[in-house]
Amino acid sequence: MQFQNSREFARELDRKDKLANYRNEFIFPKVNGKDVIYFVGNSLGLQPKRTQQYVDEVMKDWAELGVEGHFYAEKPWWDYHERFSEKLSRIVGAEPSEVTVMNTLTVNLHLLMVSFYRPTNKRYKIICEEKAFPSDQYMIASQVRFHGYDPSDAIVEISKREGEQNFRTEDILEKIKEVGEECALVLIGGVNYYTGQVFDMEKITQAGHEVGAFVGWDLAHAAGNIELKLSEWNVDFAAWCSYKYMNSGPGNASGCFINKKYHNKKDIPRFEGWWGHNKEKRFLMEPEFQPEPTANAWQVSNAPVLALAPYLASLEMFDEVGMPALIEKRNKIVAYLEFILHEIDKEVESTFEIITPARQEERATQLSVFLHGEGRELFKYLMDSGVITDWREPNVIRLAPAPFYCSFEDMYEFGQILKKGILGK
Ligand SMILES: Cc1ncc(COP(=O)(O)O)c(C=O)c1O
């Protein structure tokens, strides 16, 4: 499609956008009395208006029923988390039995590593990407040390080539082959948090399996953002947070995928608790643990229902719209944002560079922009002008126009504000 850098053209795209009405389903913060242009759905998604009602419902049940809410609430609490499996399975491409919600992301990755990182003297290395999200780096290093290994030996980072901004799939596959029988686990972020690069999860998972390793994915930036086929790709495990593209609120619960081939397997160890116990017998308080025959066996504590309520509200919206429609709009709005950036770049004489891959298959909602001449001042100018973006050292702003609530006119408007900011207002 031939884009134009004009308000009229952007409005025409909005008129044709089948998801345009969903913008009204969200609450926008305001700067100078105006709704912001919100580019940080990759960090914390906006609050859906219907979320309040889901939270109120739990508060009301709690007030009126007390502990009886576990069984007699509108949505009983004792199996509240089970409402998520089917809806989430559609988002991550899994069977409902393979998906559950519990805890938070880093906690879940730790718990999943209890099952899937069991090093031996011969096979103890973990392959991850260089400069992974810091929490992943800390998590992996602490797991390695916990098992008595030295992170500098046991952690193998995949590097980018000199002068390149993104990882090459062939380099990742090569590294997996090279580490070979020493590789216990491949654990990478499905979408790189810094550049927005989407990894070829199918090929990488296959390569990991070929050398006999487990393969897990941190899907923080992938869930609700890209098409996932975790079952079909034969992924061993994955976890994601829900507060980014899934709009469930700050610090909220994490989703987990555990391939069904590991359910009911005695040789897969796990840290256990009563919410993973056979649900029909949970309240018999028997001494011996009987696991649920699904990913729910990995549940530890009783579900934090007040936290899960906003996540459920959000999932119902995903169910109404479906990932294919979100992805279709995502591709168009990101392409339009890219066009606007290039147009502005011409007018201001190349002061920035998009470091996210240009190929649609290798990127999703996020464009990361490296500012060459401009710096934090421009970032501050954008924020003061109602463009909410984020800053990542040394000189990158990340722009993620979430298809649920960003408009094409936002992209145009952002371009105008950016130009003003660079040219000195
Ligand atoms: C890629 C990635 N991994 C892990 C985390 C940590 O998430 P949490 O604090 O929910 O454990 C984040 C948070 O933004 C993230 O982006």
The ligand as an SDF file (V2000), in Angstrom:
LIG
                    3D

 16 16  0  0  0  0  0  0  0  0999 V2000
   11.7930  -10.3380   28.4510 C   0  0  0  0  0  0  0  0  0  0  0  0
   11.4200  -10.1820   29.8930 C   0  0  0  0  0  0  0  0  0  0  0  0
   11.7140  -11.1790   30.7390 N   0  0  0  0  0  0  0  0  0  0  0  0
   11.4230  -11.0920   32.0490 C   0  0  0  0  0  0  0  0  0  0  0  0
   10.8070   -9.9750   32.5610 C   0  0  0  0  0  0  0  0  0  0  0  0
   10.5550   -9.9060   34.0390 C   0  0  0  0  0  0  0  0  0  0  0  0
    9.2140  -10.0090   34.3640 O   0  0  0  0  0  0  0  0  0  0  0  0
    8.6960  -10.1550   35.8580 P   0  0  0  0  0  0  0  0  0  0  0  0
    9.1620   -8.9530   36.6250 O   0  0  0  0  0  0  0  0  0  0  0  0
    7.2060  -10.1580   35.7130 O   0  0  0  0  0  0  0  0  0  0  0  0
    9.2390  -11.4070   36.4260 O   0  0  0  0  0  0  0  0  0  0  0  0
   10.4570   -8.9190   31.7070 C   0  0  0  0  0  0  0  0  0  0  0  0
    9.7930   -7.7110   32.2350 C   0  0  0  0  0  0  0  0  0  0  0  0
    9.5720   -6.7270   31.5930 O   0  0  0  0  0  0  0  0  0  0  0  0
   10.7860   -9.0350   30.3330 C   0  0  0  0  0  0  0  0  0  0  0  0
   10.5270   -8.0370   29.4780 O   0  0  0  0  0  0  0  0  0  0  0  0
  1  2  1  0
  2  3  1  0
  2 15  2  0
  3  4  2  0
  4  5  1  0
  5  6  1  0
  5 12  2  0
  6  7  1  0
  7  8  1  0
  8  9  2  0
  8 10  1  0
  8 11  1  0
 12 13  1  0
 12 15  1  0
 13 14  2  0
 15 16  1  0
M  END
$$$$
